[in-house]
């Protein structure tokens, strides 16, 4: 039978795998942005929030703050690199300077904030307990904000009755990630991990429910198909020769 420590490590490894899937789940969204060379109506807010969240958890998990948290450091370090990549793509293809400047301003504030936090904690708090408490509270606050960040998209889903801009994979991965890390946080109990991840599981579930409710009412994408010149114009109402455009549903 597995000891609690061994079981916790197993859950942590599973959590790392799911979190990695969560970080990769927006890949189809950013591939769409790259192909279109346009960010459309996609918001950078979830990725900015996740970037700050990863920075805080990496700091929380390092030995000088909270020892024996290597699994927290590894996955959030990977997430840090992935989210930075997403934001770079967003900056390259943002469809307005206003949107780009706003995102850059938020990123600059986040970096400055992290510099202040790191220096303050290292210089002012001299025990693991105090450092864990300070950084842990910040992780709870900003981890909760990260999970709240899709609320704007959820409001858009309800208003437009469309899930086009709320990717299903991201919602599913958020739900599974929140569930797994909540279990991890209970063995033994770690309040700093439990609160944000418990909320993450709840918000992920709400997103999945919304997806199920509005998937069918989401407008299907349409594309134009050109018929060749050999089509007989006598069979087309008001025909005048040339190509005929037909709308086809995907």
Long-range contacts (C-beta under 8 A, 24 or more apart in sequence): 4-187, 4-188, 7-187, 8-184, 8-187, 8-188, 9-71, 11-180, 11-183, 11-184, 11-187, 12-71, 12-184, 13-71, 14-180, 15-71, 15-75, 15-177, 15-180, 15-181, 15-184, 16-71, 16-74, 16-75, 18-173, 18-176, 18-177, 18-180, 19-75, 19-79, 19-177, 19-180, 19-181, 20-75, 20-78, 21-173, 21-176, 21-177, 22-170, 22-173, 22-174, 22-176, 22-177, 23-50, 23-78, 23-79, 23-82, 23-83, 24-82, 25-167, 25-169, 25-170, 25-172, 25-173, 26-86, 26-167, 26-169, 26-170, 28-167, 28-169, 29-167, 29-170, 30-86, 30-89, 30-90, 33-89, 33-90, 33-93, 34-89, 34-93, 36-93, 37-93, 38-93, 38-95, 39-90, 39-93, 39-94, 39-95, 39-99, 40-95, 40-165, 41-156, 41-165, 42-90, 42-165, 43-152, 43-153, 43-165, 44-87, 44-90, 44-94, 44-99, 44-103, 44-106, 45-149, 45-152, 46-146, 46-149, 46-150, 46-153, 46-170, 47-83, 47-86, 47-87, 47-90, 48-87, 48-103, 48-106, 48-107, 48-110, 49-142, 49-145, 49-146, 49-149, 50-79, 50-83, 50-146, 50-149, 51-80, 51-83, 51-84, 51-87, 51-107, 51-110, 52-110, 52-113, 52-114, 52-142, 52-146, 53-139, 53-142, 53-143, 53-145, 53-146, 54-79, 54-80, 54-83, 55-80, 55-110, 55-114, 56-114, 56-117, 56-135, 56-138, 56-139, 56-142, 56-143, 57-139, 57-143, 59-114, 59-117, 59-118, 59-121, 59-135, 60-132, 60-135, 60-136, 60-139, 60-192, 64-122, 64-128, 64-131, 65-121, 65-128, 65-131, 65-132, 65-135, 66-128, 66-131, 66-132, 66-135, 66-136, 67-128, 72-193, 132-192, 136-191, 136-192, 137-192, 139-192, 139-196, 140-191, 140-192, 140-195, 140-196, 143-195, 143-196, 143-197, 143-199, 143-200, 144-195, 144-196, 144-199, 146-196, 146-200, 147-174, 147-178, 147-196, 147-199, 147-200, 147-203, 147-204, 148-199, 148-203, 150-174, 150-203, 150-207, 151-203, 154-206, 154-207, 154-210, 157-210, 157-211, 157-214, 158-210, 158-214, 161-214, 161-217, 161-218, 162-214, 162-217, 162-218, 162-219, 163-210, 163-211, 163-214, 163-215, 163-218, 164-218, 164-219, 166-207, 166-210, 166-211, 168-211, 171-204, 171-207, 171-208, 171-211, 172-204, 172-208, 173-204, 174-200, 174-203, 174-204, 174-207, 175-200, 175-201, 175-204, 175-205, 175-207, 175-208, 176-204, 177-204, 178-202, 178-203, 178-204, 220-249, 220-250, 221-249, 221-250, 222-247, 222-248, 222-249, 222-250, 223-247, 223-248, 223-250, 224-248
